[in-house]
């Protein structure tokens, strides 16, 4: 699902009302809590974001 007015995207795997959303912002990816969209967000450089996604695919966070 995406929010076309701001460019924020939420995973289609999100089954609850509390999920993370991500948006592209130039050389960075922004991440926020969708239940508090007006609050602060994380800003991650694209290299760090790609490492994070690779770690998810590799199962690095499966024990959390």
The first five atom37 places (N, CA, C, CB, O) and aatype in JSON, in Angstrom:
{
  "aatype": [20, 20, 20, 20, 20, 20, 20, 20, 20, 20, 20, 20, 20, 20, 20, 20, 20, 20, 20, 20, 20, 20, 20, 20, 20, 20, 20, 20, 20, 20, 20, 20, 20, 20, 20, 20, 20, 20, 20, 20, 20, 20, 20, 20, 20, 20, 20, 20, 20, 20, 20, 20, 20, 20, 20, 20, 20, 20, 20, 20, 20, 20, 20, 20],
  "atom_mask": [
    [1, 1, 1, 1, 1],
    [1, 1, 1, 1, 1],
    [1, 1, 1, 1, 1],
    [1, 1, 1, 1, 1],
    [1, 1, 1, 1, 1],
    [1, 1, 1, 1, 1],
    [1, 1, 1, 1, 1],
    [1, 1, 1, 1, 1],
    [1, 1, 1, 1, 1],
    [1, 1, 1, 1, 1],
    [1, 1, 1, 1, 1],
    [1, 1, 1, 1, 1],
    [1, 1, 1, 1, 1],
    [1, 1, 1, 1, 1],
    [1, 1, 1, 1, 1],
    [1, 1, 1, 1, 1],
    [1, 1, 1, 1, 1],
    [1, 1, 1, 1, 1],
    [1, 1, 1, 1, 1],
    [1, 1, 1, 1, 1],
    [1, 1, 1, 1, 1],
    [1, 1, 1, 1, 1],
    [1, 1, 1, 1, 1],
    [1, 1, 1, 1, 1],
    [1, 1, 1, 1, 1],
    [1, 1, 1, 1, 1],
    [1, 1, 1, 1, 1],
    [1, 1, 1, 1, 1],
    [1, 1, 1, 1, 1],
    [1, 1, 1, 1, 1],
    [1, 1, 1, 1, 1],
    [1, 1, 1, 1, 1],
    [1, 1, 1, 1, 1],
    [1, 1, 1, 1, 1],
    [1, 1, 1, 1, 1],
    [1, 1, 1, 1, 1],
    [1, 1, 1, 1, 1],
    [1, 1, 1, 1, 1],
    [1, 1, 1, 1, 1],
    [1, 1, 1, 1, 1],
    [1, 1, 1, 1, 1],
    [1, 1, 1, 1, 1],
    [1, 1, 1, 1, 1],
    [1, 1, 1, 1, 1],
    [1, 1, 1, 1, 1],
    [1, 1, 1, 1, 1],
    [1, 1, 1, 1, 1],
    [1, 1, 1, 1, 1],
    [1, 1, 1, 1, 1],
    [1, 1, 1, 1, 1],
    [1, 1, 1, 1, 1],
    [1, 1, 1, 1, 1],
    [1, 1, 1, 1, 1],
    [1, 1, 1, 1, 1],
    [1, 1, 1, 1, 1],
    [1, 1, 1, 1, 1],
    [1, 1, 1, 1, 1],
    [1, 1, 1, 1, 1],
    [1, 1, 1, 1, 1],
    [1, 1, 1, 1, 1],
    [1, 1, 1, 1, 1],
    [1, 1, 1, 1, 1],
    [1, 1, 1, 1, 1],
    [1, 1, 1, 1, 1]
  ],
  "atom_positions": [
    [[0.86, -1.18, 0.0], [0.0, 0.0, 0.0], [0.9, 1.23, 0.0], [-0.97, 0.0, 1.23], [1.95, 1.22, 0.63]],
    [[0.5, 2.26, -0.68], [1.3, 3.47, -0.65], [0.43, 4.7, -0.47], [2.13, 3.6, -1.92], [-0.77, 4.68, -0.75]],
    [[1.06, 5.74, -0.02], [0.41, 7.03, 0.17], [0.92, 7.92, -0.97], [0.72, 7.66, 1.6], [2.04, 8.42, -0.9]],
    [[0.11, 8.13, -1.99], [0.58, 8.85, -3.18], [0.79, 10.33, -2.96], [-0.4, 8.66, -4.29], [1.44, 10.98, -3.78]],
    [[0.28, 10.9, -1.88], [0.47, 12.33, -1.64], [1.84, 12.62, -1.04], [-0.62, 12.86, -0.73], [2.36, 13.72, -1.22]],
    [[2.45, 11.67, -0.33], [3.74, 11.92, 0.32], [4.84, 10.99, -0.16], [3.59, 11.79, 1.79], [6.01, 11.26, 0.1]],
    [[4.5, 9.92, -0.84], [5.5, 8.96, -1.27], [5.87, 7.93, -0.23], [6.71, 9.67, -1.7], [6.85, 7.21, -0.41]],
    [[5.13, 7.83, 0.87], [5.38, 6.83, 1.89], [4.76, 5.51, 1.48], [4.84, 7.28, 3.26], [3.63, 5.47, 0.99]],
    [[5.5, 4.41, 1.68], [5.04, 3.07, 1.32], [5.02, 2.17, 2.55], [5.95, 2.46, 0.24], [5.91, 2.23, 3.4]],
    [[3.99, 1.35, 2.64], [3.85, 0.37, 3.72], [3.84, -1.01, 3.09], [2.55, 0.62, 4.57], [3.24, -1.2, 2.03]],
    [[4.49, -1.96, 3.71], [4.55, -3.31, 3.19], [3.17, -3.93, 3.06], [5.42, -4.17, 4.07], [2.31, -3.71, 3.9]],
    [[2.98, -4.68, 2.0], [1.72, -5.41, 1.82], [1.62, -6.56, 2.83], [1.6, -5.96, 0.38], [0.55, -7.15, 2.99]],
    [[2.73, -6.89, 3.52], [2.72, -7.93, 4.54], [2.27, -7.41, 5.9], [4.1, -8.55, 4.65], [2.12, -8.19, 6.83]],
    [[2.06, -6.13, 6.03], [1.64, -5.53, 7.3], [0.22, -5.98, 7.6], [1.74, -3.97, 7.25], [-0.71, -5.66, 6.86]],
    [[0.05, -6.73, 8.68], [-1.26, -7.28, 9.03], [-1.93, -6.54, 10.18], [-1.13, -8.72, 9.37], [-3.08, -6.82, 10.5]],
    [[-1.22, -5.61, 10.8], [-1.82, -4.87, 11.91], [-1.88, -3.39, 11.54], [-1.02, -5.08, 13.22], [-1.45, -2.99, 10.46]],
    [[-2.41, -2.61, 12.43], [-2.48, -1.17, 12.16], [-1.19, -0.45, 12.51], [-3.64, -0.56, 12.93], [-1.05, 0.74, 12.23]],
    [[-0.24, -1.16, 13.12], [1.03, -0.56, 13.52], [2.16, -1.12, 12.68], [1.3, -0.8, 15.02], [2.62, -2.24, 12.91]],
    [[2.6, -0.35, 11.7], [3.64, -0.8, 10.76], [4.62, 0.31, 10.49], [3.01, -1.29, 9.43], [4.38, 1.48, 10.8]],
    [[5.75, -0.07, 9.91], [6.71, 0.93, 9.45], [6.4, 1.3, 8.03], [8.15, 0.42, 9.58], [5.89, 0.49, 7.25]],
    [[6.7, 2.54, 7.69], [6.56, 3.03, 6.32], [7.91, 3.56, 5.87], [5.45, 4.13, 6.2], [8.71, 4.02, 6.69]],
    [[8.17, 3.5, 4.58], [9.43, 3.99, 4.02], [9.16, 4.91, 2.85], [10.33, 2.81, 3.59], [8.16, 4.77, 2.14]],
    [[10.06, 5.86, 2.66], [9.96, 6.8, 1.54], [11.35, 7.09, 1.0], [9.24, 8.12, 1.97], [12.32, 7.11, 1.76]],
    [[11.44, 7.3, -0.29], [12.71, 7.67, -0.91], [12.87, 9.18, -0.84], [12.77, 7.17, -2.39], [11.93, 9.93, -1.1]],
    [[14.08, 9.62, -0.47], [14.37, 11.05, -0.37], [15.79, 11.3, -0.87], [14.19, 11.57, 1.1], [16.72, 11.41, -0.08]],
    [[15.94, 11.37, -2.18], [17.27, 11.59, -2.75], [18.2, 10.44, -2.45], [17.86, 12.88, -2.22], [17.93, 9.31, -2.86]],
    [[19.29, 10.71, -1.76], [20.28, 9.69, -1.43], [19.95, 8.92, -0.16], [21.64, 10.32, -1.28], [20.75, 8.12, 0.31]],
    [[18.76, 9.15, 0.39], [18.38, 8.52, 1.65], [17.04, 7.82, 1.56], [18.34, 9.56, 2.75], [16.23, 8.08, 0.66]],
    [[16.82, 6.93, 2.51], [15.53, 6.3, 2.72], [15.03, 6.78, 4.07], [15.62, 4.72, 2.65], [15.78, 6.77, 5.05]],
    [[13.79, 7.22, 4.13], [13.18, 7.66, 5.38], [12.29, 6.53, 5.9], [12.36, 8.98, 5.19], [11.61, 5.87, 5.12]],
    [[12.29, 6.32, 7.21], [11.47, 5.28, 7.83], [10.72, 5.91, 8.99], [12.35, 4.07, 8.31], [11.29, 6.65, 9.78]],
    [[9.41, 5.61, 9.07], [8.6, 6.17, 10.16], [7.59, 5.14, 10.65], [7.87, 7.45, 9.69], [7.33, 4.13, 9.99]],
    [[7.04, 5.41, 11.81], [5.95, 4.63, 12.39], [4.65, 5.17, 11.81], [5.97, 4.7, 13.97], [4.36, 6.36, 11.95]],
    [[3.85, 4.32, 11.17], [2.64, 4.82, 10.52], [1.57, 5.28, 11.5], [2.07, 3.76, 9.62], [0.66, 6.0, 11.11]],
    [[1.66, 4.87, 12.77], [0.67, 5.33, 13.74], [0.98, 6.72, 14.27], [0.57, 4.35, 14.9], [0.14, 7.36, 14.91]],
    [[2.21, 7.21, 14.0], [2.61, 8.55, 14.43], [3.33, 9.26, 13.28], [3.53, 8.47, 15.69], [4.51, 9.6, 13.41]],
    [[2.65, 9.47, 12.17], [3.32, 10.02, 10.98], [3.88, 11.42, 11.15], [2.37, 10.03, 9.84], [4.78, 11.81, 10.41]],
    [[3.39, 12.18, 12.1], [3.89, 13.53, 12.32], [5.11, 13.59, 13.21], [2.82, 14.37, 12.9], [5.71, 14.66, 13.37]],
    [[5.49, 12.47, 13.8], [6.65, 12.43, 14.68], [7.93, 12.27, 13.87], [6.52, 11.27, 15.7], [7.9, 12.25, 12.64]],
    [[9.04, 12.17, 14.56], [10.34, 12.04, 13.9], [10.42, 10.76, 13.07], [11.47, 12.05, 14.94], [9.68, 9.8, 13.31]],
    [[11.32, 10.75, 12.11], [11.57, 9.58, 11.29], [13.07, 9.32, 11.24], [10.99, 9.77, 9.86], [13.88, 10.19, 11.55]],
    [[13.43, 8.11, 10.84], [14.83, 7.75, 10.65], [15.24, 8.11, 9.23], [15.07, 6.25, 10.93], [14.44, 8.01, 8.3]],
    [[16.48, 8.52, 9.06], [17.03, 8.79, 7.73], [18.25, 7.89, 7.57], [17.41, 10.32, 7.55], [19.21, 7.99, 8.33]],
    [[18.2, 7.01, 6.57], [19.25, 6.02, 6.36], [19.8, 6.19, 4.95], [18.71, 4.57, 6.58], [19.04, 6.32, 4.0]],
    [[21.13, 6.18, 4.82], [21.68, 6.28, 3.47], [21.37, 4.99, 2.71], [23.21, 6.54, 3.51], [21.17, 3.93, 3.31]],
    [[21.34, 5.09, 1.39], [20.93, 3.95, 0.56], [21.82, 2.73, 0.74], [20.93, 4.35, -0.9], [21.33, 1.6, 0.68]],
    [[23.11, 2.92, 0.97], [24.01, 1.79, 1.21], [23.62, 1.04, 2.47], [25.45, 2.27, 1.31], [23.57, -0.19, 2.48]],
    [[23.36, 1.78, 3.54], [22.93, 1.17, 4.79], [21.6, 0.47, 4.67], [22.86, 2.21, 5.88], [21.39, -0.6, 5.24]],
    [[20.69, 1.07, 3.91], [19.37, 0.47, 3.67], [19.52, -0.86, 2.94], [18.47, 1.44, 2.86], [18.86, -1.84, 3.28]],
    [[20.39, -0.89, 1.93], [20.6, -2.13, 1.18], [21.2, -3.22, 2.04], [21.5, -1.86, -0.02], [20.83, -4.39, 1.9]],
    [[22.13, -2.87, 2.92], [22.7, -3.85, 3.86], [21.61, -4.38, 4.78], [23.86, -3.21, 4.7], [21.53, -5.58, 5.02]],
    [[20.77, -3.5, 5.28], [19.65, -3.88, 6.15], [18.73, -4.87, 5.43], [18.85, -2.64, 6.6], [18.37, -5.9, 6.0]],
    [[18.34, -4.56, 4.2], [17.47, -5.46, 3.44], [18.13, -6.8, 3.17], [17.06, -4.81, 2.13], [17.48, -7.84, 3.26]],
    [[19.42, -6.79, 2.84], [20.14, -8.05, 2.63], [20.16, -8.9, 3.9], [21.58, -7.77, 2.16], [20.0, -10.12, 3.84]],
    [[20.36, -8.25, 5.05], [20.36, -8.97, 6.33], [19.0, -9.58, 6.63], [20.77, -8.03, 7.47], [18.92, -10.67, 7.2]],
    [[17.93, -8.9, 6.25], [16.59, -9.46, 6.44], [16.45, -10.72, 5.59], [15.49, -8.43, 6.06], [15.99, -11.75, 6.08]],
    [[16.84, -10.64, 4.33], [16.74, -11.79, 3.42], [17.57, -12.96, 3.95], [17.21, -11.41, 2.0], [17.15, -14.12, 3.82]],
    [[18.73, -12.68, 4.54], [19.6, -13.73, 5.06], [19.11, -14.3, 6.39], [21.0, -13.19, 5.23], [19.68, -15.26, 6.9]],
    [[18.05, -13.72, 6.95], [17.49, -14.22, 8.21], [18.21, -13.74, 9.46], [17.5, -15.69, 8.19], [18.03, -14.31, 10.53]],
    [[19.0, -12.72, 9.34], [19.78, -12.23, 10.48], [18.88, -11.79, 11.66], [20.65, -11.06, 10.05], [19.32, -11.86, 12.81]],
    [[17.66, -11.36, 11.39], [16.81, -10.87, 12.46], [15.69, -11.85, 12.81], [16.22, -9.54, 12.06], [14.74, -11.49, 13.5]],
    [[15.8, -13.09, 12.33], [14.71, -14.06, 12.53], [14.51, -14.44, 14.0], [14.98, -15.3, 11.71], [13.46, -14.97, 14.35]],
    [[15.49, -14.2, 14.84], [15.35, -14.54, 16.26], [14.74, -13.41, 17.09], [16.7, -14.91, 16.83], [14.59, -13.56, 18.3]],
    [[14.39, -12.31, 16.48], [13.81, -11.18, 17.21], [12.32, -11.33, 17.37], [14.11, -9.86, 16.51], [11.67, -10.47, 17.96]]
  ]
}
